[in-house]
Every structure is written in structure tokens, then in C-alpha cells.
């Protein structure tokens, strides 16, 4: 393929296609291209430079050139090349991946050369066809919200809103408040030994053998156990018993526990008090309404999970189906060059497949957005930002005033990274909706465990 040459006298720009995914741009620069830039830069330095024997701004041009000329020339050439590359790529509508990389060539002699030639390598975006229509089929999985799942969620709600009580007899999930004293070899209280008031959560004990000894205890009951039955590590012994960590390493005594109190979190009753606490006064008035509300909420919650799972399937399916090729070697060199932290060849090879898949999906998504003229308005971005703010407050059980939501949302959109994330989320949602509306979908209802990959 013959090189394409664009000539801007006396500067020459040559684009050479290596293959469909790689190209080189060669820029030849002469004095006419950079002399005015260098002259203006020297004048700027001259106005601010200081040198013994000369008043500020009065240093002769020759001295400025001698001291700063080489660095000024290099800097101005770099600016010129960046501007030229950017303009050429923009004007010729080149779809590139990453950024141009300078090709390693012989060292530039800025002191003696007047004409310069620079070569840049480009990674070109691949061309491919894709139309969002019913020739593509996907599976859309949803979680089956059955009675068993509702009951499980109901159990969690009752536990979370339970009331503390002090039963007479200890159960398997209770907390014992005890006085602990150290015993000697004969089973008597050791004078000067460990004495500590602490608590023991029976269901949190890792030693299953000791639990039956604690279940069924009452206030003022006494029991003897070895310290290793209650605590697995020296740190546990040190923190709970209040002894030095070094001493705890070899502490293996028997302990006498005296029960002083028993605490239990009793599940909340399914009554109007619980309904009102969760949804407001009079909104839910029966157990049946409460369960239906839970079922509705679970459906909404799992809907978001379904969309996330569906998007993953779309990405995986389309990447495999379209078989898009990338300029892999160029992208690897580019990643090595731009990575903030040093990246070894081994790390690059390990991480590149994931980066490659992400890049391919971005290309597919951008093509869908462009071909279908998908737009995101500022008003939509503001509403998306408001939703994000409300969700953050909801995590802490708070409901902010609408004025505060609007203020924070507008602030988020003034931050480049936050605004980019919000706009990208909206574009992704619109791409997802387009695919749902135009492709074949097989709706598949699965159990909670199957959806989240939990083994029975």
C-alpha cells in the first residue's frame, strides 16, 4: 500500500499502514516549522531570567541561547509534534487505541541538527459490523422469589429488629456474662491468679466440644473449663483475660466460670409495631401484606442483580461472537509506557487478557452508541447523580432533603471523574435497554442458590 503523504511546506507528514491494525506516522520538521516558536520561547525566558552582571530582562539573547537553547528547542519541538499529531489524527478521523508511541531511533542531536525526523507508532481500532436486532439471542436470568426465600428474609428482619432479653437458662445463641478465676492444679482458686469479668458468645466459640457445657447454665452456676477450650490464640487470651501477650503464650490453666447474667436477642414479633417501624404508620397492616411487600422488595433488589448478570453475558457472548482483533503488541508496549507503577513483563502477560476483553467491550458498546445515536442529556445525568446521592444516604438509614440532594448531585457533576462515571453508567443502561428491546431474550427463572452460585 502506497504511503499517504500530506505536505504542509516545509513540514512533511507521512502515514504508512503496516497492517489493518498498525500504522506509523513520520513527521519531518525543518527550521521554518520551529524557528518562530523557539524565538518567542527564548524572549519569554529572557524576560524572566537572572544572571550575575545583568539587570533582569537585559541578558543578551546569545547568552540565553547558549544556556537554554537546547532545552528550549527540545521543548518546542515536542509541543509542535504533539499538536501536529493531534491535528492530523483529528482531521483524518483516525480511530486509534491508546496514544501514539515514539519509535525508538538514533539519538537526536539538538545542538547540531536543523532538520529532524520523528516516527510514531499507532494502534488502529478494528473495523467490525454489529447490528442490534433479533438475530442475537441471550438468556435473562431472574431469581425465583418463592415462599422459602421470603421466610428466610423474614427471619433476618425479625432478628435484626429483635429485642434484648435476659432468659433464665442459656441457649446455643446466647451471650454469657461471667466472672472468671484461675484454678491451681488441685482445682482451688489460685491466689493472685487471673480474675476477670467478661462475656462469652456461645455461638461464636470455635471449639464445638465446650458448647454443651455452657448451654443450660443458669445465673450463679459454676463450671470449670480449660482456657484452651474458650480461646484459640494467645491474642484472644490476652484481650479477654487482660493478661500480657507473652504470658498468654504459655497460659494453659483451668478456669472457673461463674454465670452472672445471660443475654439473648429475641426475634421481633410480626406485629403492627414492626410494620410501622419499617414502612411508616398504617402503611402495612397485616402479616400477609408484610410478606407481599417483602416479596416485592426482593424482586426489585434481584432485578438489579439480573441486569448485572445479563450485561456480563452480553459482553462475554458478543466478544466471542464478533472475534474482534486488537493491535496487541502495540497495546502491550503502550501499557508498559503509561502505567503509573512499574509493570513487569510477567505482570503484563497475566493482566493483558482482562484488559483486552475490556477494550473489546468498550469498542462494541461505543459502536452501539454511535450507530443508534444514543444520547445522554444533562438533565438525565443530574437525575442519575441524585439517585446515587440518595442511595448513599440510604445505606445509613437517612433521607436527606431534596435541596441537599440536588446540591450534592450538581457538585458531583463538576468533578471530571465522577461526571464521567455517571455519564458512562447512563450510556451503559441505555445500551442494555436497547438490547433488551431488540434482541431475542429467553427469560429463565432460577433459584437463589443457582443464581448466586451457592452450593447446597
C-alpha positions in Angstrom: 0.0 0.0 0.0 1.5 3.4 -1.0 2.2 5.8 1.8 -0.3 8.7 2.2 1.6 12.0 2.2 0.2 15.3 3.5 2.6 18.2 2.9 2.5 21.4 4.8 5.6 23.2 3.4 8.2 22.6 4.5 6.9 20.0 7.1 6.2 16.5 5.7 3.7 14.1 7.4 3.7 10.6 6.1 1.3 7.9 7.2 2.3 4.3 6.5 -0.1 1.4 7.1 1.8 -1.6 8.5 -1.4 -3.7 8.5 -5.1 -3.2 9.3 -4.3 -2.6 13.0 -0.9 -0.8 13.0 0.4 2.3 11.3 3.3 4.7 11.5 3.3 8.4 11.1 6.6 10.0 10.1 7.0 13.8 10.7 9.9 15.7 9.1 10.5 19.1 10.6 12.7 21.9 9.3 13.7 25.4 10.7 10.8 27.1 9.1 8.5 25.0 11.3 10.0 25.7 14.7 12.2 28.9 14.5 9.4 31.3 15.4 8.3 29.1 18.3 11.9 28.9 19.6 12.5 32.7 19.2 9.3 33.5 21.2 10.3 31.0 23.9 13.8 32.5 24.2 12.2 36.0 24.5 10.0 34.7 27.3 12.9 33.2 29.2 14.9 36.4 28.6 12.3 38.5 30.3 12.3 36.4 33.5 15.9 35.0 33.7 18.5 36.3 36.1 22.3 36.2 35.6 25.1 37.9 37.6 26.2 41.1 36.0 23.0 41.8 34.1 19.8 43.5 35.1 16.6 41.3 35.0 15.3 41.2 31.4 18.5 42.6 29.9 20.5 39.4 29.4 21.8 39.2 25.8 19.9 36.8 23.5 23.2 35.0 22.7 23.8 34.1 26.4 20.2 32.9 26.7 20.6 30.7 23.6 23.9 29.3 24.9 22.5 28.4 28.3 18.9 27.4 27.5 18.8 27.0 23.7 19.0 23.2 23.5 16.3 22.6 26.2 14.0 25.3 24.6 14.4 23.7 21.2 13.6 20.2 22.5 10.6 21.5 24.4 9.2 23.5 21.5 9.7 20.6 19.1 7.8 18.3 21.5 4.9 20.8 21.6 4.9 21.1 17.8 4.9 17.4 17.3 2.1 16.8 19.8 0.0 19.5 18.1 0.7 18.1 14.7 -0.1 14.5 15.6 -3.3 15.5 17.3 -4.5 17.7 14.4 -3.5 15.0 11.8 -5.4 12.3 13.7 -8.4 14.5 14.2 -8.6 15.9 10.6 -8.2 12.4 9.1 -10.7 10.9 11.5 -8.3 8.1 12.5 -9.7 5.7 15.1 -6.8 4.9 17.3 -6.3 2.9 20.5 -4.2 4.3 23.3 -1.9 7.1 22.2 0.9 7.4 19.6 4.2 6.0 20.7 7.5 7.4 19.5 9.5 4.8 17.7 13.0 4.2 19.1 15.5 5.5 16.6 19.0 7.0 16.7 19.6 9.7 19.3 18.6 13.3 18.3 21.4 15.8 18.2 19.6 19.0 19.1 22.8 21.1 19.1 23.9 20.4 15.6 20.8 19.2 13.7 18.5 21.6 11.9 16.2 19.1 10.2 14.5 16.4 12.3 12.6 13.3 11.5 10.3 11.6 14.1 8.4 8.3 13.7 5.3 7.5 15.8 3.6 4.1 16.0 -0.2 4.0 16.1 -2.6 1.2 17.2 -5.7 1.4 15.0 -9.2 0.5 16.1 -10.5 -2.6 14.3 -13.5 -2.3 11.9 -16.4 -4.7 12.5 -20.1 -4.8 11.9 -22.8 -5.3 14.5 -26.5 -4.6 14.5 -28.7 -4.8 17.5 -31.6 -6.9 16.2 -33.4 -10.3 16.8 -30.6 -12.2 15.1 -28.9 -12.2 18.5 -30.3 -14.2 21.4 -29.5 -14.0 25.1 -30.6 -15.6 28.4 -32.0 -13.3 31.0 -31.9 -15.0 34.4 -34.2 -13.9 37.3 -34.2 -15.1 40.9 -37.4 -17.1 41.8 -38.8 -15.3 44.9 -40.6 -18.2 46.4 -42.1 -18.6 49.9 -38.9 -20.2 51.3 -36.8 -17.1 50.2 -39.4 -14.8 51.7 -39.3 -16.7 55.0 -35.5 -16.6 55.1 -35.6 -12.8 54.5 -38.4 -12.5 57.1 -36.2 -14.4 59.6 -33.3 -12.0 59.1 -35.6 -8.9 59.5 -37.0 -10.3 62.8 -33.5 -11.0 64.1 -32.2 -7.5 63.0 -35.1 -5.8 64.8 -35.1 -8.2 67.8 -35.4 -7.2 71.4 -32.7 -8.0 74.1 -34.0 -10.2 77.0 -32.3 -12.0 79.9 -33.5 -15.6 80.0 -33.2 -17.9 83.0 -31.4 -20.6 81.1 -28.6 -20.2 78.5 -29.3 -21.3 74.9 -27.0 -22.0 72.0 -27.0 -18.4 70.6 -26.9 -16.6 73.9 -24.2 -14.4 75.5 -22.9 -15.3 79.0 -21.6 -12.6 81.3 -19.2 -14.4 83.6 -16.6 -13.9 86.4 -13.5 -16.0 85.5 -10.9 -17.1 88.1 -7.8 -19.1 87.6 -7.5 -22.5 89.4 -4.5 -24.3 90.6 -3.6 -28.0 89.9 -5.8 -29.1 92.8 -8.8 -27.2 91.5 -8.7 -24.4 94.1 -8.8 -20.7 93.3 -5.2 -19.6 92.7 -4.3 -16.6 95.0 -3.0 -13.8 92.8 -4.1 -15.6 89.6 -6.3 -14.4 86.8 -9.6 -12.7 87.8 -11.7 -11.2 85.1 -15.3 -10.3 84.3 -16.0 -10.8 80.7 -18.6 -12.1 78.2 -18.7 -15.3 76.1 -20.8 -15.6 72.9 -21.7 -19.3 72.8 -22.4 -19.5 69.1 -19.1 -17.7 68.3 -16.9 -20.3 70.1 -14.9 -22.3 67.6 -14.5 -25.3 70.0 -17.7 -27.3 69.5 -16.9 -29.6 72.4 -17.2 -26.8 75.0 -20.6 -25.5 73.9 -22.7 -28.3 75.5 -21.1 -27.4 78.8 -22.4 -23.8 78.6 -25.8 -24.5 77.2 -28.3 -24.9 80.0 -26.4 -22.9 82.6 -28.3 -20.5 84.9 -27.3 -17.5 87.0 -24.7 -18.2 89.6 -23.9 -21.6 88.1 -20.2 -22.5 88.2 -18.3 -24.6 85.7 -14.7 -25.5 85.2 -13.1 -25.4 81.7 -9.6 -25.2 80.4 -8.5 -21.9 78.9 -7.8 -23.6 75.5 -11.5 -24.6 75.3 -12.5 -20.9 75.2 -9.7 -19.2 73.3 -7.8 -20.3 70.2 -4.8 -17.9 70.2 -2.6 -16.1 72.7 -4.0 -12.8 71.5 -7.6 -14.0 72.3 -6.4 -14.9 75.8 -4.6 -11.7 76.3 -7.5 -9.5 75.2 -10.3 -11.3 77.0 -8.5 -12.2 80.2 -6.4 -9.0 80.5 -3.0 -10.6 80.7 0.3 -9.9 78.9 0.5 -11.4 75.4 3.9 -13.0 76.2 2.5 -14.6 79.3 -0.6 -15.7 77.4 1.6 -17.7 75.0 2.2 -20.3 77.8 -1.0 -19.8 79.8 -2.8 -23.2 79.9 -4.7 -23.2 83.3 -8.1 -24.4 84.2 -10.7 -21.6 84.8 -13.8 -21.4 87.0 -16.7 -19.6 85.3 -19.5 -18.1 87.4 -22.5 -17.0 85.4 -23.6 -13.5 86.4 -26.1 -12.9 83.6 -27.5 -14.3 80.4 -28.4 -12.1 77.3 -30.4 -13.1 74.3 -31.7 -11.2 71.3 -35.3 -12.3 70.9 -36.8 -12.1 67.4 -39.2 -9.3 66.8 -42.8 -10.2 66.7 -44.7 -9.9 63.4 -46.9 -7.1 64.7 -48.0 -3.6 63.9 -45.1 -2.1 65.8 -42.6 -3.8 63.5 -44.7 -3.0 60.3 -44.8 0.7 61.3 -41.1 0.8 62.2 -40.2 -0.5 58.8 -42.7 1.3 56.5 -44.4 4.0 58.5 -47.6 4.2 60.4 -50.5 2.4 58.8 -48.7 1.5 55.5 -48.7 -2.3 56.2 -51.5 -3.7 58.4 -51.2 -7.5 58.3 -48.7 -10.3 58.1 -49.9 -11.1 54.6 -49.3 -7.5 53.4 -45.9 -7.6 55.1 -44.9 -10.7 53.2 -46.2 -9.4 49.9 -44.1 -6.2 50.5 -41.0 -8.2 51.2 -41.6 -10.3 48.0 -41.9 -7.0 46.0 -38.7 -5.6 47.5 -36.8 -8.8 46.9 -38.0 -8.7 43.3 -36.7 -5.2 42.8 -33.4 -6.0 44.5 -32.8 -9.1 42.4 -33.8 -7.1 39.3 -30.6 -5.1 39.6 -28.6 -8.4 40.1 -30.3 -9.8 37.0 -29.3 -6.8 34.9 -25.7 -7.1 36.1 -25.6 -10.8 35.3 -27.3 -10.1 31.9 -24.7 -7.5 31.0 -21.9 -9.9 31.8 -23.5 -12.5 29.5 -23.9 -9.9 26.7 -20.2 -8.9 27.0 -19.0 -12.5 27.0 -21.2 -13.6 24.1 -20.5 -10.6 21.8 -16.8 -10.6 22.4 -16.7 -14.3 21.4 -19.1 -13.9 18.5 -17.5 -10.9 16.9 -14.0 -12.1 17.3 -12.5 -8.6 17.3 -8.8 -8.4 16.8 -6.6 -5.8 18.5 -3.1 -4.5 17.9 -2.0 -6.5 20.9 1.8 -5.9 20.7 1.3 -2.1 20.3 -1.2 -2.0 23.3 1.2 -4.0 25.5 4.0 -1.5 24.7 1.7 1.4 25.4 0.5 -0.1 28.7 4.2 -0.6 29.8 4.9 3.1 28.8 1.9 4.7 30.6 1.4 2.6 33.7 2.0 4.7 36.8 3.7 1.9 38.7 6.5 -0.2 37.0 5.0 -3.2 35.3 7.0 -6.3 34.7 6.6 -8.4 31.5 5.2 -11.3 33.6 2.5 -9.0 35.2 1.6 -7.6 31.8 1.1 -11.0 30.2 -1.0 -12.0 33.2 -3.2 -8.9 33.2 -3.4 -8.3 29.5 -6.3 -10.7 28.7 -8.6 -8.9 31.1 -7.6 -5.5 29.7 -8.1 -6.8 26.1 -11.6 -8.1 26.9 -12.5 -4.7 28.5 -11.1 -2.9 25.5 -13.2 -5.0 23.1 -16.4 -4.5 25.0 -15.7 -0.7 25.0 -15.4 -0.8 21.2 -18.6 -2.8 20.9 -20.5 -0.5 23.3 -19.2 2.6 21.6 -20.3 1.3 18.2 -23.8 0.6 19.5 -24.0 4.1 21.0 -22.8 5.7 17.7 -24.8 3.6 15.3 -28.0 4.0 17.3 -27.4 7.7 18.1 -27.8 7.2 21.8 -27.6 10.4 23.8 -27.4 11.3 27.5 -28.8 14.8 28.4 -27.6 16.9 31.3 -31.0 16.5 32.9 -30.6 12.7 32.8 -27.1 13.0 34.3 -28.5 15.2 37.1 -31.2 12.7 38.0 -28.7 9.8 37.9 -26.4 11.7 40.3 -29.4 12.4 42.6 -30.1 8.7 42.6 -26.6 7.9 43.6 -26.7 10.5 46.4 -30.0 9.1 47.8 -28.6 5.5 47.7 -25.5 6.6 49.7 -27.7 8.2 52.4 -30.0 5.1 52.4 -27.0 3.0 53.4 -27.1 4.8 56.8 -30.9 4.9 57.0 -31.1 8.6 56.2 -33.5 10.5 54.0 -31.9 13.9 53.0 -33.9 17.0 51.9 -34.3 17.3 48.2 -32.4 20.6 48.2 -29.4 18.9 49.7 -29.6 16.0 47.2 -29.7 18.5 44.3 -26.7 20.5 45.7 -24.5 17.4 46.2 -25.6 16.0 42.7 -24.6 19.2 41.0 -21.3 19.2 42.9 -20.5 15.6 41.7 -21.1 16.6 38.1 -18.4 19.4 38.3 -15.8 16.7 39.1 -14.4 15.2 36.0 -14.0 11.6 37.2 -17.4 11.5 38.9 -19.2 13.1 36.0 -17.5 10.6 33.6 -18.7 7.7 35.7 -22.2 9.0 35.9 -22.4 9.5 32.1 -20.8 6.1 31.4 -23.4 4.4 33.7 -26.2 6.1 31.8 -24.9 5.1 28.4 -24.5 1.5 29.6 -28.1 1.5 30.9 -29.3 2.7 27.5 -27.3 0.1 25.6 -28.8 -2.6 27.9 -32.3 -1.3 27.3 -31.7 -1.2 23.6 -30.6 -4.8 23.6 -33.5 -5.9 25.7 -35.9 -4.3 23.4 -34.5 -5.5 20.1 -32.8 -8.9 20.7 -34.3 -12.3 21.5 -34.5 -12.9 25.2 -35.0 -16.2 26.9 -36.3 -15.5 30.4 -35.1 -18.1 32.8 -36.2 -18.2 36.4 -33.7 -19.9 38.7 -33.4 -20.5 42.5 -31.5 -18.0 44.7 -28.7 -20.6 45.2 -28.3 -21.3 41.5 -28.3 -17.6 40.5 -25.5 -16.7 43.0 -23.6 -20.0 42.6 -24.2 -21.2 46.1 -23.8 -25.0 46.6 -26.5 -26.7 48.6 
